[in-house]
Amino acid sequence: MLRALFNLLFPKTCNGCDGLLLESEDVVCTACRHDMPFTLHHLNPENEAYKKFYGRLPVEHVSAFVYFHKEGIVQQMIHNLKYRKQQEVARFLGEWYVHDLKTLETLQSVTDIIPVPMHPKKLRQRGYNQVTQFGKALATGLGKNYNEGILVKTVHTKTQTKKNLAARAAIATAFGVNYTEADHNKHFLLIDDVITTGSTLEACGRELLKVPGARVSIVTMAYAHS
């Protein structure tokens, strides 16, 4: 009774189209689920996301779940996640994508899931890292360790997509890694929300590869053509 009254006063809306959700629907409506632009990267080891890092970063695997298009469903979902505190979007995408990722032999050796970190100042402003729930959903589904302590952001930078190439290059020195001998020879799965230029993920991956014997794979919620 109380839940029904709450839903009547504060109706849940779809994070993809802003339409009202039915009681049986969660996070996005059925129509948006059917219209989700899946990349199917997990079916092709040498997909477009993997190729983006050719000659830039030695990676075991790279994939994104869905495509990020301007004015599309995924853009709306990511916007709600980052700026409207809708962290259930990240959890929803993680729980969905993990079913595909479970089928990949390459990821069986992953030991730790590592989120791209936020600078402490930005984290205080937003109140949460938008990839946390995505990472935790993957960690639960894959049976891996969620590790948000090894990789740190030491320099506060603004949104990457608004920077020129020279400014993006500065991202290479914006991160650091804190590891112990226990982290040697691990296979790190680095996660983020959207692959755009790949500069941030490259910088983070290079830091993780400073760990002796480390290997790196990358998984994101979405892929944007840059």
Buried (B, 14 or more C-beta within 10 A) or exposed (E): EEEEEEEEEEEBBBBBBEEEBEEEBBBBBEEBBEEBBEBEBBEEEEBBBBEBBEEEBEBBBBBBBBBBEEEBBBBBBBEBBBEEEBBBBBBBBBBBBBEBBBEBEBBEEBBBBBBBBBBEEBEEEEEBBBBBBBBBBBBBBBEBEBBBEBBBBEEEBEEBEEBEEEEBEEBEEBBBBEBEEEBEEBBBBBBBBBBBBBBBBBBBBBBBBEBEEBBBBBBBBBBBEE
